Amino acid sequence: MGRLDGKVVIVTGGAKGIGFSGVELMAKEGAKVVATDREHNLALLQEKVAPLAGEITATSLDVTKAADWERVVKETVAKYGHLDGLVNNAGSHITKSLLETSEDDWDKIMDVNAKGVWLGMRAVIPEMMKNDGGKGRGSIANTSSVAALMGGYADAGSVSYSASKGAVDAMTRHAAQWYAKYNIRVNNVNPGPIFTGMVVKSGVPTQAAMGALHKGRINLPPYAGEAADIGYAFVYLMSEESKFMTGADLVIDGGWSSNSFVPEQNMHEILKD
């Protein structure tokens, strides 16, 4: 038996990286997964999920459009009869500081990263409230970031990204409190540096190279994670293993956000004084 047998889960941003890992691992654990991505990524998504084990439906979804959310939720319930989970994973990033960011930059990132999460929860929660004869049941995992928890290098210099992920954390806590009476759990996953195709496009070719950039900030080798490190978190949060967990930040960052370590070269100077 799989850890997610009988569960029906919608995943956004499912064509690549962390989202695709979640789709693959949840389907492997028995979930019926509705994997979504933007229209221009749909062919890639369909190609990548085709050989995977399990039951996966690939469809397009613009997370910034309420009508798209309504369509996907309606189609999911029509096909499977109910909806158990949502992984709000779709996200975007523009590396511009507070002074460099334009209104268009701000609106673009907030639309995807914050508005998209809000629209997703607004679309699925009414269906989750119907589960178990109206008593309600469901689980939502929102992909946030350590950028919501700490400043500086964690947001890679992007004020809009940091702000959007802070909004995700706040919305998660709001939803967790107000919908707990319907047995709907809402949690964040806060990744640190995770090696994905997006990182390769930014000019960092390997996980080892990414880790080298974070050594000294992160103490746990290899100093950068991989997509499955977050994908397994989605499996856990969608499963009954996390049934007494809501409103929480599941931080997966190699220890970065709790690090007070002083790099060795500086420690010698401190001890000398």
C-alpha positions in Angstrom: 0.0 0.0 0.0 1.1 3.5 -0.7 1.2 6.4 1.7 -1.3 8.3 -0.4 -3.7 5.6 -1.6 -7.1 7.1 -2.4 -5.9 10.7 -2.2 -6.7 13.2 -5.0 -4.1 16.0 -5.1 -3.7 19.1 -7.4 -0.1 20.3 -8.0 0.8 23.6 -9.5 4.1 24.3 -11.3 4.3 20.5 -12.0 6.4 20.5 -15.2 9.8 21.1 -13.7 12.0 20.9 -10.6 10.3 20.8 -7.2 6.8 20.5 -8.6 7.7 17.6 -10.9 9.4 15.8 -8.1 6.2 16.2 -6.0 4.1 14.8 -8.9 6.3 11.8 -9.4 6.7 10.9 -5.7 3.0 11.4 -4.8 1.8 9.3 -7.8 4.3 6.6 -6.8 2.7 6.6 -3.3 -0.7 6.0 -4.7 -2.2 9.5 -5.1 -4.3 10.4 -8.1 -2.4 13.6 -9.1 -3.7 16.4 -11.2 -0.5 18.0 -12.4 -0.7 21.5 -13.7 1.4 24.2 -15.3 1.1 27.1 -17.6 -0.2 26.5 -21.1 3.2 27.0 -22.8 4.6 24.2 -20.5 1.7 21.8 -21.0 3.4 19.7 -23.7 6.5 19.4 -21.6 4.4 18.4 -18.6 2.5 15.7 -20.6 5.8 14.4 -22.0 7.4 14.1 -18.6 4.5 12.5 -16.7 3.7 10.0 -19.5 6.2 7.3 -18.4 5.6 7.7 -14.7 4.0 5.1 -12.5 0.6 5.9 -11.0 -2.4 7.9 -12.2 -1.6 11.4 -13.3 -3.8 13.9 -15.2 -1.9 16.8 -16.9 -3.7 20.0 -17.6 -3.0 23.7 -18.0 -3.5 26.2 -15.2 -2.6 29.9 -15.0 -2.6 30.3 -11.2 -3.3 34.1 -11.5 -6.7 33.5 -13.1 -9.7 32.6 -10.9 -11.6 31.1 -13.8 -8.7 28.7 -14.5 -8.7 27.5 -10.9 -12.5 27.0 -11.0 -12.1 24.9 -14.2 -9.4 22.7 -12.8 -11.1 22.1 -9.5 -14.4 21.3 -11.3 -12.7 18.9 -13.7 -10.9 17.2 -10.9 -14.0 16.6 -8.8 -16.0 15.5 -11.9 -13.3 12.9 -12.7 -12.4 11.6 -9.2 -15.4 12.5 -7.1 -13.6 14.5 -4.4 -10.4 16.5 -3.7 -8.1 15.8 -0.8 -5.0 18.0 -1.3 -3.4 21.0 -3.0 0.3 21.7 -3.5 0.6 25.4 -4.2 4.0 25.2 -5.8 4.0 27.5 -8.8 6.3 30.5 -8.4 8.5 33.1 -10.1 11.5 35.2 -9.2 13.0 38.5 -10.4 16.4 39.3 -9.0 16.0 43.1 -8.4 16.5 45.0 -5.2 13.9 47.3 -3.6 15.2 50.4 -5.5 15.6 48.5 -8.8 12.1 46.8 -8.8 9.5 48.4 -11.1 5.8 48.3 -10.5 5.5 45.7 -13.3 8.1 43.6 -11.7 6.3 43.8 -8.3 2.9 43.0 -9.8 4.2 40.0 -11.8 5.8 38.3 -8.8 3.1 39.1 -6.4 0.5 37.8 -8.9 2.1 34.4 -9.2 3.6 33.8 -5.8 1.0 35.4 -3.6 -2.3 35.9 -5.5 -1.9 32.5 -7.1 -1.7 30.8 -3.6 -4.7 32.8 -2.4 -6.8 31.9 -5.4 -5.8 28.2 -5.1 -6.8 28.0 -1.5 -10.0 29.9 -2.2 -10.9 27.4 -5.0 -10.1 24.1 -3.2 -11.3 24.8 0.4 -15.0 24.7 -0.4 -14.6 21.3 -2.0 -12.5 20.0 1.0 -15.3 21.2 3.3 -17.6 18.7 1.6 -15.4 15.7 2.4 -16.5 13.1 4.9 -20.2 14.0 4.7 -19.7 17.7 5.3 -17.4 17.3 8.3 -14.5 18.3 6.0 -11.0 17.0 5.4 -8.0 18.1 3.4 -4.4 19.2 3.3 -2.8 22.2 1.6 1.0 22.6 1.2 2.2 26.1 0.1 5.7 26.4 -1.2 7.2 29.3 0.6 10.9 29.9 1.1 13.6 30.6 3.7 13.4 34.1 2.2 10.2 34.5 4.2 12.1 33.8 7.4 15.4 35.6 6.9 16.9 38.5 5.0 20.0 39.1 3.1 21.4 36.4 0.8 18.3 34.2 1.3 16.2 36.1 -1.2 19.0 36.5 -3.8 18.5 40.2 -3.8 14.8 40.2 -4.7 12.5 42.3 -2.7 9.4 41.1 -4.6 10.3 37.5 -4.0 10.9 38.0 -0.3 7.7 39.9 0.1 5.6 37.4 -1.8 6.9 34.5 0.2 6.2 36.4 3.4 2.6 36.8 2.2 2.5 33.1 1.6 3.5 32.4 5.2 0.9 34.8 6.5 -1.9 33.4 4.4 -0.9 29.9 5.5 -1.3 30.8 9.2 -4.6 32.5 8.5 -6.1 29.6 6.6 -4.7 27.0 9.1 -6.6 28.7 12.0 -9.9 29.5 10.3 -10.4 26.2 8.5 -9.1 23.8 11.2 -12.7 23.2 12.3 -13.2 21.5 9.0 -10.2 19.3 9.5 -8.3 21.1 6.7 -4.6 21.4 7.4 -2.5 24.2 5.8 1.2 24.2 6.1 4.3 25.8 4.5 7.3 24.2 3.0 10.2 26.6 3.2 13.0 25.4 1.0 16.6 26.7 1.1 18.9 26.3 -1.9 17.6 23.5 -4.1 19.4 22.5 -7.3 16.9 22.5 -10.2 16.9 23.3 -13.9 16.1 26.9 -13.1 19.5 27.1 -11.2 21.3 25.7 -14.3 19.7 28.4 -16.4 21.0 31.0 -14.0 24.6 29.8 -14.7 25.2 27.3 -11.9 25.9 23.9 -13.7 25.9 21.3 -10.9 24.6 20.7 -7.4 28.2 20.7 -6.2 28.7 24.2 -7.7 25.6 25.4 -6.0 26.7 23.9 -2.7 30.1 25.7 -3.0 28.2 29.0 -3.2 26.5 28.3 0.2 29.3 26.6 2.1 29.8 28.6 5.3 26.2 29.7 5.4 24.9 26.1 5.4 26.6 23.5 7.5 25.0 20.3 6.2 26.8 18.8 3.1 26.4 19.0 0.2 25.3 22.5 1.1 22.5 22.5 -1.5 19.5 20.2 -1.7 17.8 18.5 -4.6 14.2 18.6 -5.8 13.2 15.3 -4.1 14.1 16.8 -0.7 11.0 19.0 -1.2 9.0 16.4 -3.1 9.1 14.1 -0.1 7.9 16.9 2.1 4.8 17.2 -0.1 4.2 13.4 0.3 4.4 13.8 4.1 2.0 16.8 4.2 -0.5 15.2 1.9 -0.5 12.0 4.0 -2.2 11.1 7.2 1.3 11.0 8.8 0.9 14.8 9.3 -2.6 14.7 10.5 -1.8 16.8 13.7 0.2 19.4 11.9 -1.2 22.8 10.7 0.0 26.4 10.4 3.6 25.3 10.5 6.8 26.1 8.5 8.5 22.9 7.4 12.0 24.3 6.8 14.2 22.3 4.5 17.4 24.3 4.2 20.3 22.3 5.5 20.3 24.3 8.7 20.7 27.7 7.0 18.0 29.6 8.9 19.2 28.4 12.3 22.9 28.9 11.6 24.9 31.0 13.9 28.2 29.4 12.7 31.2 31.6 12.2 33.3 30.5 9.2 36.5 28.9 10.4 38.8 31.5 9.0 37.0 34.2 11.0 36.8 32.0 14.1 40.6 32.0 14.4 40.6 35.8 14.6 37.8 35.8 17.3 39.6 33.2 19.4 42.9 35.1 19.0 41.2 38.3 20.5 
